[in-house]
Amino acid sequence: MAKKSSKTPRRTSPSKTHGVINGAGEVVEQPIVSTIRENYMPYAMSVILSRAIPEIDGFKPSHRKLLYMMYKMGLLNGGRTKSANIVGATMKLNPHGDSAIYDTMVRLSRGYEALLHPYVDSKGNFGKFYSRDMAWAASRYTEAKLDAICNELFRDIDKDTVDFVDNYDNTMKEPSLLPVAFPSVLVNANTGIAVGMASNICSFNLREICETTAALIRDPDHDIKSTLPAPDFTGGCQIIYDENVINQVYETGRGSIKLRAKYVYDKSANCIDILSIPATTTCEVIIEKVIDLVKQGKVKEISDIRDETGIDGLKITIDLKRGIDADKLMTKLYRFTTLEDSYACNFNVLIAGVPRVLGVKALLEEWIAFRIECVRRRTYFDRNKKADKLHLLRGLEKILLDIDKAVKIVRETDEESEVVPNLMIGFGIDEIQAEYVAEIKLRHLNREYILKRTKDLEDLEKEIAELDEILKSKARIKTIIVKELKSIAEKYGQPRKSIIIYDDVARYEEETVEIPDYPVNLFFTKEGYFKKITPQSLRMSGEQKLKDGDEIIQELEFTNNCDLLFFTDKCQVYKAKADDFAQTKASVLGDYVAAKLGFDEGENAVKMVVTKDYKGMLLFAFENGKAAKVPLESYATKTNRKKLTGAYSDKSPLVGLLYMPEDEEVLFKASSGNMLLVHTGLLALKTTRSTQGVAVLKPKKGHRLFSVERYKEGTFTNPKRYRTASLPARGALPVSDDSKNEQLSLI
């Protein structure tokens, strides 16, 4: 039995080491830094470089392996084959399960409809990208081949245009990139999530991309927006054009593009038919959200909603109640559901093995450089092939001078291995030419055959000279690329599917949505609960139900169409409509505001401000004796923002917040007992929300300002005692009579 050590084990920082138990039961300390470097970093790099991020040809490795294997199977021009056959063959390049490979093929297929220009011509049930629940059939039931546009992916692949590498078990070669003849990286959408980074590339119209790329080749300063106005999405949804966002995406590769569903109103059936939805959502998500809105009472105009997607494509039907304005209802649904959604662009692409986020123009420039190299390598390959043929024909030309001599040399050579050397000596040709001559069939040793083979010598020389000129001129290569792009655009181009909305109809504000307006009583409690009760319900109710220890700190009479601003102890304000809260009764606790509006962890509401027109001002009082007067309109926003940071200064704790329609007298109280009456007209109005304000009350050493409240006439016997001509001031201690009045006023 091993003897136990009497030494105390050495303690180490948990952030630097961790224990690894080996087979013998011994715990060995291993630095976490080295573990991450040796184990996690290779995994992260593998995901980034070999799985999730597309390269300049527009494909991830899984896409490229699948398409190349289909090309090797002869599925570019032949008939379809079972998808299971394709999946099985692809395993030679992609060592993953059949499910992962088949899922990849489904997303590239015509039937799935996720791509503007599908690469896989499919037959059978391949599901739909706009449906979460519409599953595709198993691979044994479906068939596929390469779509016609794949001719532009593989046209030059056998001409040394790209590098080939070994597959995972070194049994065959596969291309590191595909020599795509058009910028496929921007033509079809691509999404990937790696470790610590992601990629989300939207699709553009093929004809527009080809035209833009050709224009950029001719003029590097070309304005791409003139030929490429916006992305194009396969679902055919509407794009809400925002010039600033488009500029941002084109310049940086990042930005959020707003998409909106298209609909038609069927007057005879009194229903709305939604015929396209944003590429970021599904039918099921939209239907579930609409049903939820109806249950909450936020949408009362709908009598039924159903999915009528069929052979003709996507269709969501919404039945309306009588007298409902379809356009106004859709405006509300755009606001509350993903019928209007944002596509977050992140053009992260691997360039020479390095992930880079590039704008549209920069990405096209990288593709042009890649394509120039492909065409150069193709031209060099063709030139060498023609040069080799010319070399052989040069040897054949010399045989023409004396065919009989060639026959004599062959007949008089005793050993077969000496035929080639003897021909080399007899005609002054090299070994390659001699081998070619020696392999000529006997039937071809006639003058006619040899003349036919050698009459192309002059044409070959001209073609080689032409190819040499192309190799020397980058401008000639660019001209070839432009011609190819124009040909592809004419052959495969199609009209835009997504409509671009430029006019102001696309811009709607929250106020455009009709909100029913009626009198309500609003209650806000110390613990952060909110109640909205109608006057009729309030008259019929009994005592207000509250949590133990809770109390109502604000009670207001207003209307349902008003804004609620909840200021929190984290210097933030959350905005909502009174209509966002359901009507309730006095006998229930109400809505917990922090949960309803999604407060940050540990954040609490301290004050509720109610307004319709954002007129008036807010007075913030801080422990250090300062006060800030900010116009309420500083909190009005043109967009539907629900949360504003920097609602007030965080330099000193907030002790009080007052909403004032106009300037009035307020009473500041210090912990020392000093009181100061100040008319807020003395305080300058600051438009910056986070202003620190101005010094109002000077607390005694060791004391602080602890409250601010409106001054009520009659509170003090002699109010002049507490007023001052200048600020800041220390205030005055209350006399006995004022103390009594003050106590009475607080009850």
Sequence and secondary structure as in RCSB ss.txt:
>XXXX:A:sequence
MAKKSSKTPRRTSPSKTHGVINGAGEVVEQPIVSTIRENYMPYAMSVILSRAIPEIDGFKPSHRKLLYMMYKMGL
LNGGRTKSANIVGATMKLNPHGDSAIYDTMVRLSRGYEALLHPYVDSKGNFGKFYSRDMAWAASRYTEAKLDAIC
NELFRDIDKDTVDFVDNYDNTMKEPSLLPVAFPSVLVNANTGIAVGMASNICSFNLREICETTAALIRDPDHDIK
STLPAPDFTGGCQIIYDENVINQVYETGRGSIKLRAKYVYDKSANCIDILSIPATTTCEVIIEKVIDLVKQGKVK
EISDIRDETGIDGLKITIDLKRGIDADKLMTKLYRFTTLEDSYACNFNVLIAGVPRVLGVKALLEEWIAFRIECV
RRRTYFDRNKKADKLHLLRGLEKILLDIDKAVKIVRETDEESEVVPNLMIGFGIDEIQAEYVAEIKLRHLNREYI
LKRTKDLEDLEKEIAELDEILKSKARIKTIIVKELKSIAEKYGQPRKSIIIYDDVARYEEETVEIPDYPVNLFFT
KEGYFKKITPQSLRMSGEQKLKDGDEIIQELEFTNNCDLLFFTDKCQVYKAKADDFAQTKASVLGDYVAAKLGFD
EGENAVKMVVTKDYKGMLLFAFENGKAAKVPLESYATKTNRKKLTGAYSDKSPLVGLLYMPEDEEVLFKASSGNM
LLVHTGLLALKTTRSTQGVAVLKPKKGHRLFSVERYKEGTFTNPKRYRTASLPARGALPVSDDSKNEQLSLI
>XXXX:A:secstr
      S      TTTEEEEE TTS EEEEEHHHHIIIIIHHHHHHHIIIIIS BTTS  HHHHHHHHHHHHTTT
TTS  EEHHHHHHHHTTT  S HHHHHHHHHHTBTTTT SSS SEEEES    TT SS     TTT EEEE GGG
HHHHTTTTTT S EEE TTSSSEEESS   SS HHHHS EEEE SS EEEE    HHHHHHHHHHHHH TT  GG
GT  S   TT  EEE  HHHHHHHHHHSEEEEEEE EEEEETTTTEEEEEE  TT  HHHHHHHHHHHHHHTS  
SEEEEEE  BTTB  EEEEE TT  HHHHHHHHHHHSTTEEEEEEE EEEETTEEEE  HHHHHHHHHHHHHHHH
HHHHHHHHHHHHHHHHHHHHHHHHHT HHHHHHHHHH SSGGGHHHHHHHHHT  HHHHHHHHTS GGG SHHHH
HHHHTTHHHHHHHHHHHHHHHH HHHHHHHHHHHHHHHHHHH    SSEEE SGGG   GGGS     EEEEEEE
TTSEEEEE HHHHHH  S    TT  EEEEEEEESS EEEEEETTSEEEEEEGGGS    TTS  EEHHHHTT  
TT  EEEEEEESS  SEEEEEETTSEEEEEEGGGG  SS   EEE  S  SS EEEEEEESS  EEEEEETTS E
EEEEGGGS B   TT   EE B   TT  EEEEEE  TTS S GGGGB SSSSB  B   HHHHHHHHHHH 
